[in-house]
Amino acid sequence: MVIWNPWHGCHKISPGCEHCYVYRRDASIGKDASIIRKTGDFDLPLKKNRQKQYKLQPSDGTVFTCMTSDFFLEEADAWRPECWQIMRERRDLQFAIITKRIHRFLQCIPEDWGEGYPNVSIYCTVENQQMADYRLPIYLALPIRHKHICHEPMLGPIDIEPYLATGQIDYVLCGGESGPDARPCHYAWILSTREQCMKYGVAFHFKQTGAVFVKDGKVYHIERRFQQSQAAKANVDYAGSIAASGNAVPKITSGPEPESHKAWLKRDLFQRISESNFRSRFKLKPADQQYVRDKGMDTIRRHAEDIIAKRLAPAVIPNDGKQTPMRGHPVFLAQHACACCCRGCLEKWYRVPKGRALTADEQDRIVRLLMAWIHNELEYTEAKQVIL
């Protein structure tokens, strides 16, 4: 993950802003966070090293944009077009924008936005039910390719089922509030949101507990350095019936599915993998992880597309069941971990019958699934390193 702050400073507009960490940090060094200013990192994605290569590479992960401000802030209207141009120029990077100003979205997009830039995800922050019912109807009507909901800080139980039911939401993130004046976050709220996500096959991530966490009637005061690791220990993340390449999480499906393929939509695959002694033993070793980082996710995706097209897609495979080695390439490991190693496994796990060629859509789904597993393996390792 990379943070790109082209400008700094913001104005509070809703309950989630009350104890803003930017205001808290700026006040600690005698600065006024309500003053909006461009930063020295305004063009960070375009900066190059001495070898004239971009400093930011796809292997660095998603570029979270404007984390000490709001990308759609009124005072930034004059600067924003140049940032859109930077995102167009760096199509190889995935950008994520978290906003409480979704109501300004249509005023702030470039002329060529269309249905959205493929490399840009928009997170709509909804910290309570009032904000959910105000912002999400606006959000769902907007032309955005990758739509994510952010409950952070989560200030109460939130019913988002009507919005998840539209099929437009790819991912939901929950987290408590940090800082000395943090309001409590209840574990029951987190679990309720998770259940809603599971009902509609939407990916879910419990990011952090916050400083004041309530579980089973007990109040826990958790230091900042432990808030993410404690959330991870809860082990309630849900991969959903979607697959991702990079950190942006695109939907697999876009319409009604044939009965025989509903397993793609309804099953929590990664949960099933964890319950399989055979599947769960496959992991990316350090050498495999380094290979992925060196090649980059785009190259690994091309490898996956080629492997699936040649080794799995044909109607007749003479050595079916033996065509995928258990080592030698990260994609091979992902195939075994995700039960996409042979046509027999595809039929058993996904009800995709043998004896016919895979459609282009089925091949694309498999590739996205494999890339999701590889991405998750890298993220898990990096998270462990941060915690340790």
LINQUI-V805716 format. One line per field, one symbol per residue. psi: psi as a letter, one per 20 degrees, with the letter a starting at -180 (. if undefined). Layout:
psi: ???
//
This chain:
psi: pqponhrqqrppirhiiglphggggghijkqoiippqqrijhkgiiqqahjkqphpqhiiaqopplikbphkpgijhhhghhgghghghmiiqpqpppqjlhijghiiqrhjgcjqphjpqppopoirhghgighhhgghiqnpgopqpomoqojrqpojghhhiijhphqppqqaprrhkpqqpphhgghghghgghhjkpqppogqhrhopppkiqppopqhiihghhghhhljqphrlrqqpaipnqqgqjaqqqhijihhhhpnghghghiohghiipqorhhgghgggghqhgghghgggggghhihhqhpohkpijiorjrhqhhgghgghjlkhrhghggghjkoqrjqqqrhggghggghgghgggghgghgghghhgg.
//
